[in-house]
Amino acid sequence: MAKIIYWNMASGIVKKWDLVVETVNRENPDLFFLAEADVKAGRDLSAFNISGYEIILSNCAKTKGKARLLVLAKINSFEEVELGFNENNEIIALTRGTLTVVGGYRPFKVDENETERLNFERMLRGLESLDYKKRLIIVGDFNIDLGNPTGRFNSDFTEWIDEKGLEALTSGPTRVRKVLESIQSSTIDLVLPNCFNLKVEKEFNSFSDHCILIIAEQSFTHQKRKKKLIEYLDWRRFDKTVANEYLARNLVPSMFIGKPTEEVDYWIRAKVKETYNKFVPSKQLVIRDCDVVSPEIIRLKNFKKRKRKIWNNNQTLENWNEFLRACKQLRKEARRVKRQKIRSKLSKNTKDFWKEVASIMGKKSNGIDELNIEGTRVENKQEMAENFIDFFLKKVDLNVGDYKPKCWRDVCNGLRIVEHDRWVDFSLEEITKAFNRLTSKKSAGMDAIPGFVLKELMQTLLIPVQILFNLIMETKRVPEIWKIARITPVLKKGNPGCVNNYRPVSNLNSLAKLFELCVLSRLECLDLDKLMGRAQHGFRP
């Protein structure tokens, strides 16, 4: 792994040396090319010494008496390469193993009796003796603006880049300066590699109108497929008969005599959870980030693995291209198998069809990544939750307003469910009907008891639940945990980053749902328009 930095200092190394030292300490590069350094031949360079680095000047220091390009290279990391035509060019070539790095600078000032065209051709001749079949990185300020198609020498230089099999990685302006009353930007600091595992970052500064180019050569590393570990309950092994027998031994109605509502509710929930934890085994499922598998894909994966191993052992351009071809074959086969899988799903029932369509369109999300609150970006999960709470509370206050519910006695008298100032107890028949109407979903509230567990254990729970519900109506108090719901924000439409586009969905405790069903059974035959609030539009009996 090598890190290379290139910077056109814009006239002189002395005043800008502090920034060079700061950049070296921060980035720790293997090579740091400095253009327009203007170092005279024979100058004492001890003032520019950085521990662990040596200074290499271009050959122009010998032929012209001054080097406009130098490189700080880590000691014993790279070896300088002598090129046939680089004596009059600001070109420095260094090699390490199979990698060759070339830094260049083409100034506007030309030699005596030399036109700018001849100067451009001389620079290309200086790069001609490089071995373009090996891994190569050319970086430099060539004073040719690739961002301007009509610029001088642009077409010739682009043709030369294509002919040599190079790729121009630099995008966007690398020099920004003020010319008269306008801002001029150009792409003249270039990174031209023939290898494909490079990343280029630009860093602008106040010392020069050129940005600092940071080039990181990243060795190929195999990325392991992401794995997700999910813990789930294996309900297939749930024995209803054995579980009811166990719960009957541990949940005796006599234990509730004289107990308050909160305690009765607690013991019912605790014994139910103890029962299904004991008789429903917990398992772990490993989900890998791969949804297409076939014998041909497995074969191509092994073939790709072999090509990667060959390239790691001998990092030549030919081996790299072989590895890329193996990757391309694998992607092509994976796309074919995935298309076949999608066609199979789309031909099934309507529910699977629309589920697959939503997945293809990217509408399925694993969660909310960020929110935009009044122009402020919020990514912290706790802050996001608090913003949702504030938004949902405001909605509730807006809908309810100053509505005052009728008192308990008025409601009971209106429903004719009291006799002689005493609540008519829930019968076992009413409790049984409520159990049967309870949905058999696996989602649960804060009590972590799915509704279908209560249905499976109904035989044992009838009497304890009857005692609890009648105690609630007698004391006119529900357990505090029933007032807490697990709220999930569900996106209605529009931008997922806006809280206004969400509606709350509440998961209540299963015993609270069962109690509501019992009360609901007594309300269904009555005219409730006078008793229910004006904000109650949905979920009316």
Secondary structure, DSSP 4 states (H G I P E B T S, - for coil): -EEEEEEE-SS-SSTTHHHHHHHHHHH--SEEEEEEEEEETT---GGG--TTEEEEE-THHHHTSEEEEEEEEETTT-EEE--TT-SSSEEEEEEETTEEEEEEE--S---TT--HHHHHHHHHHHHHTS-TTSEEEEEEE-S--TT-TTSTTHHHHHHHHHHTT------S-SEEEEETTEEEEE--EEEEESSS-EEEEEE--SS-SBPEEEEEE----PPPPPEEEEEEE-GGG--HHHHHHHHHHH--GGGGTT--HHHHHHHHHHHHHHHHHHHS-EEEEEEES-----HHHHHHHHHHHHHHHHHHHS--HHHHHHHHHHHHHHHHHHHHHHHHHHHHHHTS-HHHHHHHHHHHTT---SS---EEETTEEE--HHHHHHHHHHHHHHHHHHHHTT--PPPHHHHHHHHT-EETTEEPPPPHHHHHHHHHHS---S---TT---HHHHHHTHHHHHHHHHHHHHHHHHHT---GGGG--EEEEEE-SS-TT-GGGEEEEEE--HHHHHHHHHHHHHHTTS--TTTS-TT--SS--
